[in-house]
């Protein structure tokens, strides 16, 4: 069950990526971040409330809430903020390529600090997945647009992108102790999204009139951004739920199919916008092979 939920995590995030790209074609001045955050709060809040009403649920503890909040700060807020910062220095292609190494840091943190054991063929599978991500990331970096001659700016961009991968990877690991204390995936996802949204809106409020922006988003009603928010909500619920069945290191690695699934879905639904290269196929087979080994030999 845990592996199915982890696979659904990657699939839902991939569908969300496609919907965001479709939404950008209809709203060129809006990247959809605010809309997806608002939808996250509505969907996750409703799911958490419904779950509590229909089941007894575990008692809410400050310690559990703290871990969920910390996960939200590291993943959605710091991870996304630093990723967007890296785009300004090295572009979205290179920034995303580096950020996709996040599962490696989830595995390292889970093994070193959370006591998870990874050995045998599942370890080989994890290594294969990471190698596949490296292959895809390496060629994405090589094929990115030419950068300026300012090497200092380039190094800074790569450092910021790596920081995004580290905080995002560690943030995913923080979800595990929260679920061990309070095994409510709906509340965990809602608290994480809420804290990240509050921080994000606080930062945005310094540069723009946030309530005006919210009203504008509501009036625009970009159906693709709304759909993206729904699927990211499902993805978060699936990730938190998967941790109840398998180690968080396995969940993070299996969910790392997201970039490959995004490319496949892009080819199917954005045929004129996406081209699949040989290195993409090599990376895909390596990642899928690694995921298969983790599932079959765990």
Backbone as CSV, one residue per row, in Angstrom:
resi,resn,N_x,N_y,N_z,CA_x,CA_y,CA_z,C_x,C_y,C_z
1,UNK,0.821,-1.207,0.000,0.000,0.000,0.000,0.862,1.266,0.000
2,UNK,1.943,1.230,0.792,2.825,2.380,0.883,3.446,2.753,-0.446
3,UNK,3.851,1.725,-1.211,4.484,2.003,-2.507,3.467,2.556,-3.509
4,UNK,2.236,2.063,-3.438,1.195,2.594,-4.326,0.958,4.071,-4.035
5,UNK,0.899,4.413,-2.753,0.696,5.808,-2.358,1.877,6.683,-2.785
6,UNK,3.104,6.126,-2.690,4.290,6.875,-3.115,4.267,7.121,-4.616
7,UNK,3.847,6.092,-5.377,3.721,6.258,-6.827,2.647,7.294,-7.168
8,UNK,1.547,7.267,-6.422,0.488,8.248,-6.638,0.965,9.663,-6.317
9,UNK,1.867,9.768,-5.343,2.451,11.075,-5.013,3.154,11.666,-6.230
10,UNK,4.031,10.860,-6.824,4.757,11.324,-8.009,3.823,11.629,-9.163
11,UNK,2.796,10.779,-9.368,1.858,10.980,-10.467,1.037,12.258,-10.278
12,UNK,0.555,12.486,-9.062,-0.256,13.685,-8.795,0.565,14.963,-8.960
13,UNK,1.819,14.945,-8.494,2.676,16.112,-8.688,2.950,16.335,-10.172
14,UNK,3.134,15.246,-10.923,3.392,15.367,-12.359,2.177,15.961,-13.082
15,UNK,0.982,15.492,-12.736,-0.241,16.044,-13.332,-0.364,17.519,-12.997
16,UNK,-0.028,17.871,-11.755,-0.066,19.275,-11.336,0.880,20.124,-12.180
17,UNK,2.078,19.591,-12.451,3.047,20.329,-13.277,2.489,20.625,-14.665
18,UNK,1.803,19.637,-15.244,1.222,19.812,-16.576,0.118,20.865,-16.541
19,UNK,-0.711,20.808,-15.512,-1.812,21.762,-15.388,-1.295,23.189,-15.197
20,UNK,-0.198,23.330,-14.449,0.394,24.657,-14.265,0.882,25.211,-15.598
21,UNK,1.526,24.372,-16.396,2.016,24.819,-17.695,0.854,25.206,-18.613
22,UNK,-0.237,24.441,-18.552,-1.422,24.795,-19.345,-2.018,26.103,-18.842
23,UNK,-2.014,26.278,-17.524,-2.566,27.492,-16.941,-1.772,28.721,-17.318
24,UNK,-0.457,28.580,-17.408,0.398,29.711,-17.766,0.107,30.211,-19.173
25,UNK,-0.363,29.311,-20.033,-0.699,29.724,-21.403,-1.933,30.623,-21.422
26,UNK,-2.761,30.500,-20.386,-3.975,31.313,-20.302,-3.791,32.541,-19.416
27,UNK,-2.791,32.505,-18.529,-2.532,33.640,-17.630,-1.031,33.902,-17.607
28,UNK,-0.540,34.601,-18.602,0.903,34.761,-18.781,1.563,35.593,-17.690
29,UNK,0.796,36.445,-17.016,1.372,37.291,-15.976,1.250,36.678,-14.586
30,UNK,0.733,35.461,-14.498,0.491,34.810,-13.209,1.054,33.399,-13.260
31,UNK,1.923,33.051,-12.298,2.521,31.707,-12.288,1.691,30.685,-11.517
32,UNK,0.572,31.098,-10.957,-0.346,30.154,-10.318,-0.046,29.796,-8.888
33,UNK,1.013,30.350,-8.305,1.408,29.980,-6.942,0.308,30.314,-5.938
34,UNK,-0.231,31.524,-6.018,-1.236,31.946,-5.050,-2.513,31.116,-5.173
35,UNK,-2.943,30.858,-6.397,-4.160,30.068,-6.604,-3.999,28.659,-6.050
36,UNK,-2.875,28.021,-6.352,-2.666,26.656,-5.871,-2.587,26.604,-4.348
37,UNK,-1.985,27.621,-3.733,-1.918,27.663,-2.273,-3.318,27.770,-1.659
38,UNK,-4.143,28.627,-2.223,-5.503,28.793,-1.711,-6.306,27.504,-1.859
39,UNK,-6.160,26.846,-3.003,-6.862,25.580,-3.227,-6.348,24.518,-2.263
40,UNK,-5.025,24.499,-2.019,-4.447,23.566,-1.048,-5.109,23.710,0.311
41,UNK,-5.248,24.941,0.767,-5.833,25.192,2.081,-7.283,24.726,2.141
42,UNK,-8.036,24.974,1.079,-9.443,24.573,1.055,-9.591,23.054,1.029
43,UNK,-8.859,22.401,0.115,-8.976,20.948,-0.042,-8.439,20.221,1.192
44,UNK,-7.243,20.589,1.628,-6.636,19.903,2.772,-7.383,20.202,4.065
45,UNK,-7.837,21.438,4.222,-8.616,21.782,5.409,-9.917,21.006,5.459
46,UNK,-10.608,20.905,4.330,-11.845,20.136,4.265,-11.614,18.660,4.535
47,UNK,-10.532,18.109,3.968,-10.219,16.688,4.166,-9.872,16.402,5.628
48,UNK,-9.099,17.306,6.236,-8.716,17.119,7.639,-9.939,17.178,8.554
49,UNK,-10.835,18.119,8.290,-12.044,18.262,9.103,-12.951,17.045,8.944
50,UNK,-13.118,16.595,7.701,-13.966,15.436,7.434,-13.410,14.181,8.103
51,UNK,-12.093,14.017,8.034,-11.454,12.851,8.648,-11.682,12.847,10.156
52,UNK,-11.575,14.018,10.782,-11.776,14.127,12.226,-13.229,13.879,12.607
53,UNK,-14.161,14.284,11.745,-15.580,14.105,12.044,-16.016,12.653,11.893
54,UNK,-15.392,11.957,10.920,-15.809,10.584,10.634,-15.054,9.537,11.441
55,UNK,-13.915,9.898,12.001,-13.124,8.955,12.791,-12.776,9.570,14.147
56,UNK,-12.358,8.712,15.058,-11.948,9.219,16.368,-10.658,10.019,16.260
57,UNK,-9.714,9.494,15.491,-8.453,10.210,15.300,-7.606,10.224,16.556
58,UNK,-6.324,10.426,16.374,-5.421,10.511,17.511,-5.475,11.899,18.132
59,UNK,-5.182,11.981,19.425,-5.177,13.294,20.087,-4.155,14.220,19.426
60,UNK,-4.519,15.476,19.291,-3.625,16.467,18.701,-2.614,16.896,19.752
61,UNK,-1.332,16.833,19.403,-0.266,17.215,20.324,0.558,18.337,19.733
62,UNK,1.119,19.161,20.602,1.959,20.261,20.135,3.214,19.736,19.443
63,UNK,3.724,18.609,19.922,4.940,18.051,19.323,4.672,17.600,17.887
64,UNK,3.540,16.932,17.675,3.197,16.499,16.330,2.970,17.678,15.399
65,UNK,2.233,18.687,15.906,1.993,19.885,15.108,3.299,20.590,14.758
66,UNK,4.239,20.561,15.711,5.538,21.202,15.483,6.302,20.562,14.336
67,UNK,6.302,19.222,14.294,6.989,18.533,13.199,6.315,18.812,11.853
68,UNK,4.991,18.826,11.850,4.269,19.116,10.605,4.555,20.542,10.138
69,UNK,4.570,21.474,11.086,4.850,22.870,10.742,6.273,23.010,10.207
70,UNK,7.209,22.331,10.845,8.609,22.389,10.412,8.759,21.815,9.006
71,UNK,8.027,20.734,8.724,8.065,20.148,7.383,7.557,21.152,6.350
72,UNK,6.503,21.885,6.695,5.966,22.887,5.770,6.932,24.025,5.521
73,UNK,7.626,24.457,6.593,8.607,25.535,6.458,9.733,25.111,5.519
74,UNK,10.220,23.888,5.676,11.367,23.435,4.892,10.998,23.101,3.445
75,UNK,9.847,22.468,3.233,9.509,22.026,1.875,8.858,23.138,1.056
76,UNK,7.605,23.405,1.350,6.838,24.340,0.514,7.375,25.763,0.558
77,UNK,7.819,26.222,1.744,8.262,27.615,1.838,9.735,27.779,1.445
78,UNK,10.658,27.243,2.240,12.080,27.433,1.950,12.492,26.745,0.653
79,UNK,11.989,25.533,0.422,12.345,24.810,-0.795,11.912,25.549,-2.042
80,UNK,10.659,26.025,-2.047,10.142,26.728,-3.218,10.798,28.097,-3.375
81,UNK,10.984,28.810,-2.252,11.571,30.149,-2.310,12.994,30.112,-2.866
82,UNK,13.817,29.204,-2.348,15.199,29.118,-2.825,15.258,28.623,-4.266
83,UNK,14.321,27.752,-4.649,14.294,27.284,-6.033,14.036,28.450,-6.986
84,UNK,13.039,29.275,-6.662,12.732,30.423,-7.510,13.883,31.430,-7.516
85,UNK,14.583,31.563,-6.382,15.747,32.448,-6.333,16.836,31.965,-7.279
86,UNK,17.025,30.646,-7.346,18.064,30.094,-8.227,17.740,30.358,-9.691
87,UNK,16.437,30.420,-10.027,16.043,30.671,-11.411,16.596,32.004,-11.916
88,UNK,16.700,32.976,-11.024,17.180,34.300,-11.422,18.664,34.280,-11.799
89,UNK,19.388,33.289,-11.322,20.840,33.226,-11.552,21.222,32.219,-12.639
90,UNK,20.541,31.055,-12.651,20.941,30.007,-13.598,19.784,29.513,-14.460
91,UNK,18.601,30.100,-14.309,17.464,29.710,-15.134,16.702,28.523,-14.562
92,UNK,15.444,28.327,-14.979,14.610,27.248,-14.438,15.076,25.842,-14.796
93,UNK,15.667,25.663,-15.982,16.112,24.324,-16.382,17.193,23.813,-15.456
94,UNK,18.249,24.599,-15.249,19.345,24.190,-14.372,18.899,24.144,-12.907
95,UNK,18.111,25.128,-12.496,17.656,25.156,-11.106,16.851,23.921,-10.752
96,UNK,15.923,23.543,-11.628,15.105,22.359,-11.393,15.938,21.091,-11.413
97,UNK,16.920,21.029,-12.312,17.785,19.855,-12.415,18.518,19.601,-11.102
98,UNK,19.033,20.651,-10.477,19.747,20.507,-9.208,18.770,20.164,-8.084
99,UNK,17.614,20.818,-8.067,16.625,20.585,-7.007,16.115,19.150,-7.012
100,UNK,16.114,18.490,-8.170,15.626,17.118,-8.258,16.486,16.120,-7.492
101,UNK,17.617,16.570,-6.960,18.455,15.692,-6.140,17.953,15.613,-4.701
102,UNK,16.839,16.247,-4.391,16.305,16.279,-3.031,16.153,14.898,-2.384
103,UNK,15.689,13.848,-3.105,15.540,12.535,-2.461,16.831,12.016,-1.836
104,UNK,17.967,12.370,-2.413,19.247,11.927,-1.845,19.406,12.444,-0.420
105,UNK,19.001,13.691,-0.185,19.146,14.278,1.146,18.080,13.741,2.101
106,UNK,16.923,13.349,1.564,15.921,12.703,2.401,16.457,11.372,2.917
107,UNK,17.062,10.598,2.017,17.622,9.296,2.397,18.735,9.466,3.429
108,UNK,19.656,10.385,3.171,20.769,10.609,4.101,20.265,11.011,5.481
109,UNK,19.329,11.935,5.534,18.809,12.403,6.821,18.064,11.280,7.535
110,UNK,17.263,10.513,6.797,16.487,9.430,7.407,17.397,8.350,7.991
111,UNK,18.478,8.042,7.291,19.406,7.016,7.762,20.233,7.516,8.942
112,UNK,20.740,8.742,8.858,21.643,9.262,9.881,20.926,9.714,11.154
113,UNK,19.716,10.267,11.012,19.068,10.889,12.170,17.740,10.249,12.578
114,UNK,17.101,9.509,11.668,15.820,8.901,12.012,15.916,7.394,12.211
115,UNK,17.108,6.854,12.055,17.333,5.440,12.343,16.798,4.483,11.297
116,UNK,16.512,4.957,10.094,16.038,4.038,9.065,17.207,3.227,8.506
117,UNK,16.939,1.958,8.224,17.975,1.071,7.691,17.704,0.813,6.210
118,UNK,18.708,1.036,5.396,18.603,0.786,3.958,19.785,-0.094,3.563
119,UNK,19.489,-1.293,3.077,20.570,-2.221,2.734,20.097,-3.185,1.647
120,UNK,21.032,-3.990,1.129,20.701,-5.014,0.158,20.223,-4.451,-1.171
121,UNK,19.316,-5.188,-1.815,18.829,-4.798,-3.132,18.014,-3.498,-3.116
122,UNK,17.238,-3.222,-2.051,16.572,-1.910,-2.016,17.568,-0.749,-2.068
123,UNK,18.731,-0.924,-1.431,19.765,0.106,-1.490,20.266,0.272,-2.916
124,UNK,20.442,-0.851,-3.618,20.850,-0.791,-5.025,19.795,-0.041,-5.835
125,UNK,18.528,-0.307,-5.528,17.445,0.381,-6.214,17.482,1.882,-5.992
126,UNK,17.744,2.286,-4.744,17.845,3.715,-4.423,18.987,4.352,-5.199
127,UNK,20.120,3.652,-5.260,21.274,4.177,-5.991,20.943,4.333,-7.475
128,UNK,20.220,3.361,-8.036,19.826,3.451,-9.455,18.925,4.667,-9.696
129,UNK,17.971,4.899,-8.793,17.084,6.058,-8.942,17.884,7.350,-8.912
130,UNK,18.804,7.441,-7.957,19.628,8.645,-7.843,20.515,8.821,-9.074
131,UNK,21.009,7.708,-9.622,21.818,7.784,-10.854,20.971,8.274,-12.021
132,UNK,19.728,7.793,-12.092,18.829,8.243,-13.153,18.541,9.730,-13.052
133,UNK,18.322,10.216,-11.827,18.099,11.647,-11.614,19.339,12.451,-11.981
134,UNK,20.524,11.866,-11.695,21.768,12.552,-12.041,21.932,12.650,-13.561
135,UNK,21.622,11.560,-14.273,21.725,11.566,-15.735,20.819,12.650,-16.326
136,UNK,19.556,12.659,-15.870,18.607,13.649,-16.373,19.057,15.066,-16.015
137,UNK,19.483,15.250,-14.755,19.905,16.571,-14.301,21.141,17.074,-15.020
138,UNK,22.107,16.179,-15.260,23.358,16.569,-15.919,23.082,17.124,-17.312
139,UNK,22.263,16.407,-18.085,22.000,16.860,-19.456,21.066,18.064,-19.493
140,UNK,20.198,18.185,-18.478,19.378,19.393,-18.389,20.257,20.626,-18.174
141,UNK,21.273,20.466,-17.338,22.209,21.563,-17.089,22.988,21.894,-18.352
142,UNK,23.452,20.858,-19.059,24.239,21.067,-20.267,23.430,21.732,-21.380
143,UNK,22.134,21.407,-21.453,21.313,21.931,-22.544,20.562,23.195,-22.167
144,UNK,20.788,23.707,-20.963,20.147,24.956,-20.562,20.672,26.111,-21.384
145,UNK,19.983,27.250,-21.349,20.415,28.418,-22.123,21.766,28.923,-21.658
146,UNK,22.506,29.578,-22.555,23.818,30.114,-22.201,23.692,31.133,-21.067
147,UNK,24.623,31.018,-20.120,24.628,31.933,-18.988,25.549,33.117,-19.268
148,UNK,25.457,34.109,-18.436,26.343,35.259,-18.576,27.759,34.848,-18.194
149,UNK,28.722,35.692,-18.500,30.108,35.378,-18.183,30.409,35.574,-16.704
150,UNK,29.429,36.020,-15.941,29.614,36.245,-14.509,29.611,34.899,-13.791
151,UNK,30.800,34.316,-13.606,30.915,33.008,-12.970,30.495,33.045,-11.508
152,UNK,30.704,34.180,-10.862,30.289,34.305,-9.475,28.781,34.181,-9.346
153,UNK,28.070,34.801,-10.242,26.607,34.718,-10.246,26.160,33.289,-10.537
154,UNK,26.874,32.630,-11.442,26.537,31.246,-11.778,26.739,30.327,-10.579
155,UNK,27.876,30.454,-9.890,28.143,29.620,-8.714,27.104,29.867,-7.631
156,UNK,26.740,31.139,-7.450,25.726,31.483,-6.456,24.396,30.814,-6.795
157,UNK,24.044,30.794,-8.068,22.796,30.173,-8.499,22.771,28.680,-8.214
158,UNK,23.887,27.997,-8.507,23.962,26.558,-8.234,23.919,26.281,-6.731
159,UNK,24.552,27.139,-5.947,24.538,26.967,-4.492,23.116,27.123,-3.949
160,UNK,22.385,28.108,-4.459,21.015,28.329,-4.000,20.126,27.149,-4.407
161,UNK,20.316,26.640,-5.629,19.534,25.490,-6.088,19.836,24.256,-5.245
162,UNK,21.119,24.084,-4.887,21.490,22.954,-4.030,20.874,23.123,-2.642
163,UNK,20.834,24.357,-2.154,20.185,24.631,-0.877,18.712,24.243,-0.933
164,UNK,18.066,24.533,-2.059,16.671,24.144,-2.245,16.509,22.632,-2.141
165,UNK,17.415,21.889,-2.767,17.352,20.426,-2.713,17.541,19.919,-1.289
166,UNK,18.488,20.529,-0.562,18.786,20.089,0.807,17.590,20.332,1.725
167,UNK,17.067,21.555,1.725,15.969,21.873,2.648,14.705,21.112,2.265
168,UNK,14.475,20.936,0.965,13.300,20.190,0.542,13.431,18.725,0.955
169,UNK,14.624,18.156,0.752,14.845,16.759,1.126,14.703,16.531,2.618
170,UNK,15.296,17.420,3.417,15.191,17.300,4.875,13.753,17.527,5.332
171,UNK,13.074,18.486,4.703,11.683,18.758,5.053,10.796,17.539,4.860
172,UNK,11.047,16.774,3.802,10.282,15.541,3.586,10.526,14.551,4.719
173,UNK,11.771,14.487,5.193,12.098,13.569,6.287,11.423,13.990,7.586
174,UNK,11.238,15.298,7.796,10.592,15.800,9.012,9.159,15.293,9.154
175,UNK,8.561,14.885,8.063,7.175,14.410,8.120,7.062,13.093,8.894
176,UNK,8.133,12.306,8.894,8.063,10.993,9.535,7.841,11.084,11.049
177,UNK,8.696,11.815,11.818,8.442,11.881,13.262,7.085,12.480,13.596
178,UNK,6.610,13.402,12.755,5.274,13.966,12.975,4.202,12.898,12.856
179,UNK,4.329,12.034,11.839,3.351,10.962,11.643,3.464,9.889,12.715
180,UNK,4.659,9.677,13.264,4.825,8.699,14.342,4.132,9.172,15.616
181,UNK,4.157,10.476,15.849,3.526,11.034,17.042,2.017,11.163,16.851
182,UNK,1.606,11.566,15.660,0.191,11.839,15.381,-0.120,11.378,13.963
183,UNK,-0.531,10.119,13.809,-0.697,9.535,12.474,-2.006,9.973,11.826
184,UNK,-2.047,11.237,11.454,-3.184,11.815,10.743,-2.639,12.513,9.501
185,UNK,-2.624,11.811,8.353,-2.029,12.397,7.135,-2.753,13.642,6.647
186,UNK,-4.044,13.715,6.882,-4.819,14.869,6.420,-4.471,16.125,7.224
187,UNK,-4.410,15.973,8.538,-4.036,17.114,9.378,-2.582,17.495,9.141
188,UNK,-1.717,16.483,8.958,-0.299,16.757,8.704,-0.111,17.573,7.445
189,UNK,-0.796,17.178,6.381,-0.690,17.910,5.116,-1.264,19.316,5.252
190,UNK,-2.379,19.439,5.980,-3.018,20.744,6.146,-2.143,21.698,6.953
191,UNK,-1.575,21.219,8.060,-0.718,22.075,8.888,0.505,22.519,8.096
192,UNK,1.124,21.605,7.383,2.306,21.940,6.582,1.967,22.999,5.538
193,UNK,0.862,22.806,4.838,0.457,23.761,3.803,0.077,25.105,4.413
194,UNK,-0.570,25.082,5.568,-1.016,26.326,6.208,0.165,27.181,6.639
195,UNK,1.138,26.555,7.299,2.315,27.296,7.768,3.094,27.866,6.591
196,UNK,3.286,27.046,5.566,4.011,27.513,4.385,3.261,28.655,3.703
197,UNK,1.937,28.556,3.646,1.134,29.600,2.995,1.210,30.915,3.756
198,UNK,1.144,30.838,5.085,1.226,32.047,5.909,2.566,32.741,5.691
199,UNK,3.637,31.967,5.686,4.969,32.549,5.477,5.096,33.128,4.075
200,UNK,4.600,32.391,3.092,4.690,32.852,1.704,3.898,34.146,1.513
201,UNK,2.680,34.194,2.052,1.847,35.380,1.907,2.442,36.569,2.656
202,UNK,3.107,36.295,3.780,3.757,37.368,4.536,4.872,38.011,3.734
203,UNK,5.631,37.182,3.026,6.718,37.695,2.183,6.150,38.464,1.000
204,UNK,5.112,37.894,0.370,4.514,38.533,-0.793,3.865,39.870,-0.435
205,UNK,3.326,39.960,0.790,2.632,41.182,1.206,3.561,42.384,1.250
206,UNK,4.874,42.139,1.356,5.828,43.241,1.369,5.972,43.886,-0.008
207,UNK,5.689,43.117,-1.048,5.916,43.604,-2.404,4.628,43.923,-3.159
208,UNK,3.505,43.438,-2.672,2.250,43.678,-3.389,1.089,43.682,-2.412
209,UNK,-0.048,44.179,-2.854,-1.255,44.160,-2.045,-1.892,42.778,-2.157
210,UNK,-1.687,41.985,-1.120,-2.026,40.573,-1.197,-3.525,40.347,-1.347
211,UNK,-4.351,41.149,-0.658,-5.798,40.951,-0.755,-6.315,41.310,-2.148
212,UNK,-5.688,42.292,-2.755,-6.044,42.637,-4.129,-5.706,41.488,-5.061
213,UNK,-4.551,40.873,-4.815,-4.126,39.725,-5.621,-5.089,38.555,-5.462
214,UNK,-5.523,38.317,-4.217,-6.447,37.210,-3.965,-7.765,37.440,-4.702
215,UNK,-8.289,38.661,-4.631,-9.526,38.981,-5.338,-9.365,38.792,-6.840
216,UNK,-8.201,39.178,-7.340,-7.929,39.037,-8.773,-7.887,37.559,-9.183
217,UNK,-7.294,36.726,-8.303,-7.216,35.288,-8.591,-8.603,34.668,-8.619
218,UNK,-9.457,35.092,-7.666,-10.812,34.547,-7.591,-11.612,34.917,-8.838
219,UNK,-11.441,36.146,-9.303,-12.159,36.597,-10.485,-11.647,35.904,-11.752
220,UNK,-10.348,35.664,-11.804,-9.747,35.053,-13.004,-10.240,33.626,-13.211
221,UNK,-10.331,32.848,-12.135,-10.815,31.471,-12.176,-10.109,30.642,-13.256
222,UNK,-8.792,30.579,-13.162,-8.021,29.750,-14.091,-8.207,28.292,-13.695
223,UNK,-8.991,27.565,-14.466,-9.359,26.190,-14.118,-8.139,25.280,-14.021
224,UNK,-7.093,25.572,-14.796,-5.891,24.744,-14.762,-5.145,24.921,-13.437
225,UNK,-5.052,26.145,-12.955,-4.402,26.385,-11.664,-5.205,25.771,-10.522
226,UNK,-6.519,25.837,-10.632,-7.367,25.216,-9.608,-7.136,23.707,-9.598
227,UNK,-7.097,23.115,-10.786,-6.827,21.685,-10.880,-5.456,21.327,-10.334
228,UNK,-4.462,22.180,-10.608,-3.111,21.948,-10.092,-3.121,21.952,-8.563
229,UNK,-3.888,22.873,-7.975,-3.989,22.924,-6.521,-4.618,21.668,-5.953
230,UNK,-5.637,21.148,-6.633,-6.291,19.917,-6.183,-5.315,18.743,-6.217
231,UNK,-4.555,18.621,-7.300,-3.646,17.480,-7.436,-2.434,17.592,-6.503
232,UNK,-1.944,18.813,-6.243,-0.862,18.934,-5.267,-1.370,18.572,-3.868
233,UNK,-2.634,18.872,-3.596,-3.230,18.482,-2.316,-3.278,16.959,-2.194
234,UNK,-3.734,16.293,-3.266,-3.765,14.828,-3.270,-2.360,14.252,-3.085
235,UNK,-1.381,14.877,-3.746,-0.003,14.395,-3.656,0.515,14.472,-2.227
236,UNK,0.230,15.579,-1.548,0.678,15.735,-0.170,0.023,14.709,0.750
237,UNK,-1.270,14.479,0.554,-1.974,13.484,1.361,-1.388,12.093,1.126
238,UNK,-1.108,11.768,-0.136,-0.522,10.460,-0.466,0.848,10.288,0.166
239,UNK,1.680,11.356,0.158,3.023,11.263,0.742,2.922,11.000,2.243
240,UNK,2.120,11.804,2.929,1.968,11.624,4.377,1.396,10.246,4.700
241,UNK,0.460,9.763,3.883,-0.143,8.443,4.120,0.850,7.325,3.879
242,UNK,1.696,7.477,2.851,2.669,6.439,2.523,3.644,6.199,3.661
243,UNK,3.967,7.261,4.403,4.919,7.139,5.518,4.399,6.190,6.597
244,UNK,3.086,5.997,6.654,2.499,5.100,7.640,2.805,3.640,7.335
245,UNK,3.225,3.347,6.088,3.416,1.964,5.668,4.867,1.606,5.364
246,UNK,5.632,2.549,4.822,7.025,2.265,4.449,7.925,3.417,4.908
247,UNK,9.243,3.198,4.986,10.161,4.262,5.420,10.068,5.495,4.532
248,UNK,10.290,6.662,5.121,10.200,7.915,4.366,11.262,7.983,3.273
249,UNK,12.397,7.309,3.494,13.434,7.297,2.457,12.928,6.602,1.194
250,UNK,12.158,5.518,1.356,11.590,4.824,0.209,10.516,5.676,-0.468
251,UNK,9.691,6.335,0.349,8.625,7.172,-0.206,9.222,8.272,-1.079
252,UNK,10.254,8.942,-0.565,10.868,10.048,-1.297,11.480,9.584,-2.617
253,UNK,12.119,8.420,-2.584,12.781,7.920,-3.786,11.766,7.476,-4.834
254,UNK,10.725,6.773,-4.417,9.700,6.332,-5.369,8.944,7.535,-5.940
255,UNK,8.653,8.509,-5.086,7.960,9.715,-5.549,8.829,10.519,-6.505
256,UNK,10.140,10.225,-6.522,11.057,10.922,-7.423,10.814,10.571,-8.886
257,UNK,9.854,9.695,-9.142,9.438,9.449,-10.526,8.764,10.674,-11.135
258,UNK,8.443,11.646,-10.303,7.724,12.844,-10.767,8.315,13.482,-12.022
259,UNK,9.646,13.761,-12.095,10.177,14.397,-13.307,9.962,13.561,-14.560
260,UNK,10.147,12.227,-14.438,9.959,11.363,-15.594,8.489,11.309,-16.009
261,UNK,7.603,11.220,-15.024,6.172,11.194,-15.324,5.727,12.512,-15.959
262,UNK,6.333,13.608,-15.510,6.011,14.912,-16.089,6.391,14.958,-17.559
263,UNK,7.553,14.414,-17.887,8.015,14.392,-19.281,7.082,13.543,-20.139
264,UNK,6.680,12.382,-19.607,5.779,11.495,-20.358,4.427,12.165,-20.589
265,UNK,3.874,12.756,-19.534,2.584,13.430,-19.660,2.686,14.641,-20.586
266,UNK,3.832,15.318,-20.544,4.037,16.458,-21.432,4.008,16.012,-22.890
267,UNK,4.614,14.867,-23.147,4.639,14.340,-24.508,3.237,13.975,-24.974
268,UNK,2.414,13.478,-24.054,1.068,13.056,-24.406,0.109,14.229,-24.576
269,UNK,0.234,15.228,-23.695,-0.759,16.303,-23.668,-0.239,17.658,-24.149
270,UNK,1.094,17.785,-24.276,1.685,19.029,-24.781,2.604,18.686,-25.946
271,UNK,2.071,17.992,-26.915,2.885,17.374,-27.969,3.749,18.365,-28.734
272,UNK,3.280,19.553,-28.894,4.044,20.522,-29.669,5.070,21.250,-28.808
273,UNK,5.067,21.000,-27.509,5.925,21.756,-26.615,7.050,20.920,-26.003
274,UNK,6.978,19.600,-26.132,7.923,18.761,-25.411,8.598,17.766,-26.351
275,UNK,9.905,17.612,-26.225,10.663,16.644,-27.013,11.396,15.711,-26.062
276,UNK,11.335,14.407,-26.325,12.004,13.424,-25.480,13.340,13.052,-26.117
277,UNK,14.419,13.240,-25.360,15.770,12.968,-25.847,16.224,11.568,-25.407
278,UNK,17.321,11.112,-26.017,17.863,9.805,-25.670,18.250,9.713,-24.207
279,UNK,18.853,10.760,-23.681,19.272,10.730,-22.272,18.065,10.667,-21.342
280,UNK,16.935,11.210,-21.784,15.714,11.141,-20.979,15.232,9.698,-20.877
281,UNK,15.286,8.969,-21.998,14.894,7.560,-21.983,15.836,6.746,-21.110
282,UNK,17.140,7.033,-21.201,18.117,6.314,-20.368,17.849,6.568,-18.892
283,UNK,17.601,7.823,-18.547,17.310,8.170,-17.162,16.016,7.514,-16.704
284,UNK,15.014,7.494,-17.583,13.716,6.919,-17.230,13.835,5.431,-16.928
285,UNK,14.541,4.696,-17.797,14.706,3.258,-17.574,15.497,2.983,-16.296
286,UNK,16.493,3.807,-16.020,17.297,3.635,-14.809,16.450,3.871,-13.560
287,UNK,15.660,4.934,-13.587,14.819,5.266,-12.436,13.740,4.209,-12.224
288,UNK,13.067,3.823,-13.297,12.009,2.812,-13.182,12.587,1.486,-12.694
289,UNK,13.768,1.123,-13.199,14.419,-0.097,-12.734,14.737,-0.039,-11.260
290,UNK,15.231,1.108,-10.801,15.530,1.274,-9.397,14.303,1.196,-8.523
291,UNK,13.222,1.845,-8.948,11.964,1.805,-8.194,11.425,0.363,-8.133
292,UNK,11.538,-0.343,-9.249,11.077,-1.730,-9.282,11.856,-2.587,-8.283
293,UNK,13.154,-2.383,-8.180,13.969,-3.159,-7.234,13.547,-2.833,-5.792
294,UNK,13.281,-1.584,-5.507,12.862,-1.216,-4.157,11.545,-1.883,-3.800
295,UNK,10.606,-1.864,-4.750,9.290,-2.445,-4.478,9.345,-3.968,-4.362
296,UNK,10.079,-4.621,-5.261,10.092,-6.069,-5.325,10.891,-6.720,-4.204
297,UNK,11.909,-6.031,-3.705,12.812,-6.656,-2.729,12.729,-6.050,-1.341
298,UNK,11.673,-5.303,-1.072,11.466,-4.774,0.276,10.537,-5.696,1.055
